[in-house]
Every structure is written in C-alpha cells, then in structure tokens.
Amino acid sequence: MTVHVTMPKLGMTMKVGRISKWFKNEGDAVEKEEELFEVETEKITNKIKSTGTGTLFQIVVPVGETVPIGTILAVIAEENEQPERIEGLQAGEVVEADGDAPKSQKTQAAPKETKRIVSTPSARRVAKELGVDIALVPGTGPDGKVKEGDVVKFHEEGPPAPKITPLAAEMAKQKGLDLSEITGTGENGKITRKDIETFLAGATEETQETQDEPSGGVKVIPFEGMRRAIANNMHASLQNAAQLTTFTEVDVTEMVRFKDLIKAEYKRDDSVKISYNDIILMATARALVRHPIMNSTLVGEEILVHDTVNLGIAVALPEGLIVPKLRNAGKKPLLQIAKEVRQLAKKAREGSLSVEEVTDGTFTISNVSMLGMDGFTPVLNPPETGILGVGRVIEKPSVFNGEIAIRHMMTLSLTFDHRIVDGAPAMTFLKDLARYLEQPTLMMA
C-alpha cells in the first residue's frame, strides 16, 4: 500500500515547515519509525520518523523548501509497486504532533500558470515584420498590453536591463560581468547572488569555498532557518497583538539571602545548584496560579485559560533564540525547578530538545541579567498573554524602613496582550510577583 509522507503539525501554532535534510534517497529501503527527514519550524529543528515501510519511491519536496502542514513530502511504495509520480505540491493529511487522528484535506495539484500575451493587432504585425519575439516585449498599455510603439522601441534599443538584486548587482559590477550573459533564477527572472556565483564558478572552473563569503569582500548571512523564523514570529507578534509593557523596581535583598541560605544548606551536595533565575521561575509560577488570566493563550476566537503553568525559558544560542518549556512549574519545588531548568538549557545548546519541550507554553521569562542589563521591553511569544523581562541584581542606595541603605535591587518588565487582559489585573499580577521576590517565604503559603 502506498504511503504519502506529509508535513506534520508540530505544535498548535505551526503553519509551515522547512525540509532541512533527507536521511534517505529515492530507491532506499525505509522501515516504519525509522528517521526519514528533518524539518525546521519556528520553534525547533526536529527529526521525523517514517510512517510506513517500503521503498522511498519519490521525494516530492526537496531540501530547502518550505511548505504548509499537510503537504505531501514523499511517497513510500511497497515492493514491486509503481504508483504515479506526484507533480507539483499536493495536500495530504495533517498529522498532529501528539499522534491524534489526521485531518483530511482536499488533494489538489498546484496549477500551472500560462502567461497570456496581451497585444494590439498592429503590435503583432510589426513584431512579425521585424522578427521580434513579442513575448519578450514589455507592454506599456492598459494591463500591460503591448503596443506597436513598444515593439519598435524593443527592436531599436534591445531588451530592457535585466532585473537584479542589489547584492548581485554590486558583485557583477566589481567583477565587470555582462549581465546579458547571466540567466536569472529569481522571481520573474531576477538575477540573484547565487546566479552570479554560479556564473563565476562556471567561468573559472573553480568551486567557490563558501556561499556565505562571495567575492568583493561582502559577507552574506543567509536570512533563513532559525533567524528568519524568529524574525517572522516577532514581526507577527507585534503586528497581531495589542502589546503594553509595565515596569517595576523590586528590592530583592531577601531573595539574595534566601539563595545564600540554600547554598549554605546544600554546600556539601554538588548536585544542588540554585540561581536567582530558579527562584524567579518559582515565584512567577506561583503568581500565575493566583492570576490565571495571565496564564492564558489566545487561539482563534477563544481565550484558553490553562490550569497548568508551562513556563517558557528563553535560551540564547549562537544562531538565535529558543524557548524550552518547564512543564507544570506551578506544582514543582525549587530544587526540582533548578534541576530541570539546567537540563533544558543543556539540551537547547546541544540541539537535542524534543517537540514537546518547545511547544504549548503558557507564559515566557526572558532573563538578561547576565548581559548586565537592567530593563528592556520583551516581545510576546504568541499565542501567550504575557512575557516577563528580568534585569540584573545590583546593589544601590534605597530607602528602607525610613533610612537610606544599600539594598539589592532588580527591575522587572512585564509585556502583556491588552486584548486579553486589562492593565489593572496585569499590574496586580506583577505586584504580587514582586512581593514573592521581596519576601520569598510568601511563596510557601
């Protein structure tokens, strides 16, 4: 039986995925549950297992292509089976990340566009007389209609200057290339950087060492992968939510003493390591339990208020930012939170996080204290309602019990979606969180 391998849905917000690697070639044997391909989403790069056993008959979507969920990526056939090859993109079944039954979609082939040349009778007559291919003539009439004057101008002046990207134009200029000799592979025949590199490689019969360092001293960082996914996600977040940020300065002197107390208590146990961030995570989780509206997500036309706190912890990587989730944080003690957070951070840096560890978050924390920052305006992680920004702990003069004293102070910044929660309840949540950090024993109540 033929099996259509489709782009799975890895998380409730996923809409598209990018094929970053195929582990098998066409004609290779494939076993069910064997790793077949790697897909890159806005959240994570994940290895996907085969849903069938047989021969990889056809790879429909090559490496580097981004397609919607449910798109047929490959065809697995049984021995001696010869199914029809798929032409173009087709929709199959959406496979949910949690293994739920697939959602059927209508199968349809991408239509092939045929360009229709609109021209006047006199233009066609003159083109025939002058031997001009009218399909190459830019039209200046209504809706791009080619007129007689367009044909004459084309015949006398030749084709218009080719379309080219700015970087490709600069590379061509530095190398003194004749653009008429280069075939563009970009949109509408536009010449791209890769076209210039391909032309240069063919002219010199040498292979360029890297695509990221083209000639002319220009370094190119491809705007793709995790970097592009982060950009798209952040831009969509700012476009689609009514974001408001509020700030508060917190006296965390008692939190510092609390951390030192735990450190002294477990000084002989190397497995116990507590940071300020661990305490902040615990305090935030407890505050979210008291203020459930802040532990909500907006999905479609519904606000989902969750009874489980899945805290997202922003982890900076060389190639971007990833947010693993500390699940059920509202019910976990401090030592367990500290242990699991270290494990998640380690897996994030190793690139070994699972889909479950980066999806279904309900609130995010971004700590920039290690960068020496006091405060900033964090951007929401859709579809969550809130994100907490955490600054550094710094000693500074402050009024305490009516006197000037040196205290440990920290700035918290809360960004929330004003469509879901009003300012007063959001600020009350931040106020209670600040109280937990000012007096950590209150978290135990």
C-alpha positions in Angstrom: 0.0 0.0 0.0 1.3 3.4 -1.0 2.1 5.8 1.9 2.1 9.5 1.5 4.5 11.2 3.9 3.2 14.6 4.8 4.4 17.7 6.6 3.4 17.1 10.3 1.9 19.6 12.6 4.5 20.1 15.4 2.7 22.3 17.9 -0.6 24.2 17.7 0.8 27.4 16.1 2.8 25.7 13.4 1.6 26.5 9.9 4.6 25.7 7.7 7.8 23.7 7.9 11.1 23.7 6.0 12.8 20.5 4.9 16.4 20.8 6.1 17.6 17.2 5.4 16.5 13.9 4.0 18.1 10.8 5.6 17.2 8.6 2.7 17.5 8.8 -1.1 14.9 7.7 -3.7 15.1 4.0 -4.1 16.3 3.4 -0.5 14.5 0.9 1.8 12.6 2.5 4.6 11.3 1.0 7.9 8.4 2.3 9.8 9.6 4.5 12.8 13.0 5.0 11.1 14.2 8.6 10.9 13.3 9.8 7.4 13.8 13.6 7.3 14.4 16.7 9.3 12.0 19.6 9.5 12.7 23.1 10.6 9.9 25.2 12.2 9.8 28.5 14.0 10.3 26.6 17.2 12.8 23.8 16.6 14.6 21.5 14.1 13.1 18.0 14.5 13.8 14.6 13.1 10.7 12.9 11.8 10.2 9.2 11.6 8.7 7.3 8.7 5.0 6.4 8.8 5.4 3.4 6.6 7.6 0.5 5.5 8.8 0.0 1.9 10.9 1.9 -0.7 11.2 5.6 -0.8 9.7 5.9 -4.3 9.7 9.7 -4.6 10.9 12.7 -2.8 8.3 15.4 -3.7 9.7 18.3 -1.7 13.5 18.8 -1.8 15.8 20.1 0.9 15.4 23.9 1.5 11.7 24.1 0.5 9.1 25.5 2.9 5.6 24.1 2.6 2.3 24.2 4.6 1.4 21.5 7.1 -0.3 18.5 5.4 1.7 18.9 2.1 2.8 15.6 0.6 6.6 15.4 1.0 7.4 11.9 -0.2 5.9 8.6 -1.4 6.7 5.3 0.1 5.8 2.2 -2.0 5.6 -1.4 -1.3 7.8 -3.9 -3.1 7.0 -4.1 -6.8 4.5 -1.3 -6.5 4.7 1.5 -9.1 2.5 4.4 -8.0 2.1 7.5 -10.2 4.7 10.2 -9.6 3.3 13.4 -8.0 3.8 16.6 -10.0 3.8 19.9 -8.0 2.7 20.4 -4.4 -0.3 18.4 -3.2 -2.2 18.4 0.1 -2.4 15.2 2.0 -3.3 14.7 5.7 -2.3 16.8 8.7 -0.6 14.6 11.3 -0.9 16.1 14.7 2.2 16.3 16.9 0.5 14.3 19.7 -0.5 11.5 17.3 -4.2 12.3 17.1 -6.1 11.2 14.0 -5.1 13.1 10.9 -7.3 15.8 9.5 -8.2 15.2 5.9 -7.6 17.9 3.3 -8.6 18.1 -0.3 -5.9 16.8 -2.6 -5.1 19.3 -5.3 -2.2 19.8 -7.7 -0.6 23.3 -7.9 -2.0 24.8 -11.1 0.5 25.6 -13.8 0.3 29.2 -14.9 0.4 30.0 -18.6 1.3 33.6 -19.4 -1.1 35.2 -21.9 0.4 37.9 -24.0 -1.9 40.9 -24.5 -1.1 43.0 -27.6 -2.7 45.1 -30.3 -3.1 43.8 -33.8 -0.6 46.3 -35.1 2.0 45.3 -32.5 1.7 41.7 -33.6 2.1 42.7 -37.3 5.1 44.9 -36.7 6.7 42.2 -34.4 6.3 39.7 -37.2 7.9 42.1 -39.8 10.8 42.9 -37.5 11.4 39.4 -36.3 10.8 40.3 -32.6 9.5 37.8 -30.1 6.5 39.7 -28.7 6.6 37.7 -25.5 9.8 39.5 -24.6 8.4 43.0 -25.1 7.4 44.9 -22.0 3.9 46.4 -22.6 3.1 50.0 -21.7 -0.6 49.8 -22.4 -3.5 49.1 -20.0 -2.9 45.9 -18.0 0.5 45.5 -19.7 -0.8 45.4 -23.3 2.0 45.5 -25.9 1.5 48.4 -28.4 3.2 49.0 -31.7 5.5 51.6 -30.2 6.7 49.1 -27.6 7.7 46.6 -30.4 9.6 49.3 -32.3 11.4 50.5 -29.2 12.3 47.0 -28.3 13.7 46.4 -31.8 15.7 49.6 -31.7 17.0 49.6 -28.2 17.1 45.9 -27.4 15.7 44.2 -24.3 15.5 46.3 -21.0 18.1 45.9 -18.4 17.7 42.6 -16.5 16.2 42.6 -13.0 18.8 42.0 -10.4 19.1 42.1 -6.6 21.3 44.9 -5.1 23.9 42.5 -3.8 24.1 40.6 -7.1 24.5 44.0 -8.9 27.4 45.0 -6.7 29.1 41.7 -7.2 28.6 41.9 -11.0 30.0 45.5 -11.0 33.1 44.5 -9.1 33.8 41.6 -11.4 32.9 43.5 -14.6 30.3 41.0 -15.7 28.0 41.3 -18.7 24.5 40.8 -17.2 23.1 39.8 -20.6 25.1 36.6 -20.3 23.6 35.6 -17.0 20.3 33.8 -16.6 18.3 34.8 -13.6 16.6 32.2 -11.5 14.9 34.5 -9.1 11.3 35.7 -9.2 10.3 36.8 -12.7 13.9 36.0 -13.9 15.6 38.3 -11.4 19.4 37.7 -11.1 20.4 36.7 -7.6 23.7 36.3 -5.7 23.6 32.5 -6.4 23.3 33.2 -10.2 26.4 35.4 -10.1 28.3 32.8 -8.1 27.2 30.0 -10.4 28.3 32.1 -13.4 31.7 32.9 -11.9 32.2 29.2 -10.9 31.5 28.2 -14.5 33.8 30.8 -16.0 36.8 29.9 -13.8 36.0 26.2 -13.5 36.6 26.5 -9.8 34.2 25.8 -6.9 33.7 28.6 -4.5 34.6 27.6 -1.0 31.5 29.0 0.7 28.3 30.6 -0.4 28.4 32.9 2.6 31.6 34.7 1.5 31.1 35.9 -2.1 33.8 37.9 -4.0 34.3 41.5 -3.3 34.7 41.4 0.5 31.0 41.2 1.1 30.0 38.7 3.8 26.5 37.3 3.4 24.5 35.8 6.3 21.5 33.9 4.8 18.3 35.2 6.2 16.8 31.8 6.7 16.4 29.0 9.2 16.1 29.9 12.9 17.0 33.6 12.2 14.2 34.0 9.7 11.7 32.1 11.9 12.4 34.3 14.8 12.0 37.4 12.6 8.7 36.3 11.3 7.5 35.3 14.7 8.4 38.6 16.3 7.1 40.7 13.5 3.8 38.8 13.6 3.7 39.2 17.4 4.0 43.0 17.1 1.5 43.2 14.3 -1.2 41.0 15.7 -1.3 41.8 19.4 -2.0 45.0 21.5 1.2 44.9 23.5 1.8 47.0 26.5 4.8 46.9 28.9 4.9 47.9 32.5 8.0 48.2 34.8 8.7 47.9 38.5 11.8 48.0 40.6 12.0 45.3 43.3 14.0 45.2 46.5 15.3 41.6 46.3 17.6 41.7 49.3 15.7 38.9 51.0 15.8 36.8 47.8 19.6 37.2 47.8 19.7 36.0 51.4 17.3 33.2 50.6 19.6 31.9 47.8 22.7 32.2 50.1 20.8 30.2 52.8 20.0 27.4 50.4 23.6 27.4 49.1 24.9 27.1 52.6 22.4 24.3 53.4 23.5 22.2 50.5 27.1 23.2 50.3 28.2 19.5 50.5 25.9 18.4 47.8 27.3 19.2 44.3 24.1 18.2 42.6 22.2 21.1 44.1 22.8 24.4 42.3 20.3 27.3 42.8 20.4 30.6 40.9 18.4 33.8 41.1 16.6 32.7 37.9 15.4 29.5 39.6 13.8 31.5 42.4 12.2 33.9 39.9 10.8 31.0 37.9 9.2 29.5 41.1 7.8 32.9 42.1 6.4 33.5 38.7 4.8 30.1 38.5 3.2 30.7 41.9 1.9 34.1 40.9 0.4 32.7 37.7 -1.5 30.2 39.8 -3.0 33.1 41.7 -3.7 35.1 38.5 -4.8 32.5 35.9 -5.8 35.1 33.2 -2.0 35.8 32.8 -1.6 32.0 32.2 -3.8 32.1 29.1 -3.4 31.8 25.3 -5.5 33.3 22.5 -6.3 30.7 19.9 -8.7 31.9 17.1 -11.7 33.5 18.7 -11.2 31.8 22.1 -9.1 32.7 25.2 -7.8 29.5 26.8 -7.2 29.8 30.5 -4.8 27.0 31.5 -4.8 25.3 34.9 -1.2 24.1 34.3 1.7 26.5 34.2 4.2 25.7 31.3 6.9 28.3 31.7 9.0 29.2 28.7 12.6 30.0 29.4 14.4 32.0 26.7 17.8 30.5 25.9 20.2 32.4 23.7 22.1 30.3 21.1 24.7 31.5 18.5 22.2 31.1 15.7 19.2 32.7 17.6 16.8 32.2 20.4 14.9 29.1 21.6 12.3 28.8 24.3 12.1 25.4 26.0 9.2 24.8 28.4 9.3 23.9 32.1 6.1 22.0 32.3 3.8 22.0 35.3 6.0 24.6 37.0 3.3 25.7 39.4 3.5 22.5 41.4 7.2 21.9 41.4 9.5 22.7 44.4 12.6 24.9 43.9 15.2 22.2 43.8 13.3 20.3 41.1 12.8 23.5 39.1 16.6 24.2 39.3 17.5 20.7 38.1 15.0 20.6 35.2 16.0 24.1 34.0 19.7 23.2 33.8 18.7 20.0 31.8 16.6 22.0 29.4 19.3 24.6 28.9 21.9 21.9 28.2 19.6 20.2 25.7 18.9 23.5 24.0 22.6 24.2 23.5 23.1 20.7 22.2 20.2 20.9 19.8 18.5 17.9 21.4 15.2 19.3 22.6 12.1 17.4 21.7 9.0 18.9 20.2 7.2 18.5 23.5 9.9 20.6 25.2 9.4 23.6 23.0 5.6 23.7 22.4 2.4 24.5 24.3 3.9 27.2 26.6 1.6 29.4 28.6 4.0 32.2 29.8 7.6 33.1 29.0 10.5 34.5 31.0 13.5 36.3 29.4 16.4 36.9 31.8 19.1 39.4 30.5 20.8 39.9 33.9 23.9 38.0 32.6 24.3 40.7 29.9 24.4 43.4 32.5 21.0 44.9 31.5 18.6 46.5 34.0 15.4 46.5 31.9 14.0 46.1 28.4 10.7 45.7 26.5 10.2 42.0 25.8 8.1 40.9 22.8 5.2 38.5 23.4 5.7 34.9 22.3 2.4 34.1 20.5 -0.2 32.9 21.4 0.8 33.6 25.1 -0.7 36.5 27.0 2.4 37.6 28.9 6.2 37.6 29.0 8.4 38.7 31.9 11.7 40.5 31.4 14.2 40.1 34.2 17.2 42.5 34.7 20.3 42.2 36.8 20.5 42.3 40.6 22.5 45.4 41.6 23.5 47.0 44.9 22.3 50.6 45.1 21.1 53.1 47.7 17.4 52.8 48.5 15.0 53.9 51.2 14.4 51.0 53.7 12.5 51.5 56.9 12.8 55.2 56.6 16.5 55.3 56.1 19.0 55.2 53.2 20.6 51.8 52.9 22.4 49.7 50.4 19.9 47.2 49.0 19.9 44.6 46.3 17.5 45.9 43.6 16.2 44.4 40.3 13.9 45.7 37.5 11.1 43.5 36.2 9.3 44.4 32.9 6.0 42.7 32.0 4.6 42.8 28.5 1.0 41.7 28.1 -1.6 41.4 25.5 -4.1 44.2 26.2 -6.8 42.4 24.1 -6.9 39.6 26.7 -6.1 41.3 30.0 -6.6 44.9 31.2 -3.8 46.9 32.8 -5.1 46.6 36.4 -5.1 42.8 36.6 -1.8 42.6 34.7 -0.2 45.1 37.1 -1.7 43.3 40.1 0.0 40.1 38.9 3.3 41.9 38.6 2.9 43.4 42.1 2.2 40.0 43.7 5.3 38.6 41.9 7.4 41.4 43.2 6.1 40.6 46.7 7.2 37.0 46.4 10.7 38.1 45.4 10.8 40.7 48.2 9.7 38.1 50.7 10.4 34.5 49.3 8.7 32.8 52.3 5.4 34.1 51.0 5.7 31.6 48.1 5.3 28.8 50.6 1.8 30.0 51.7 
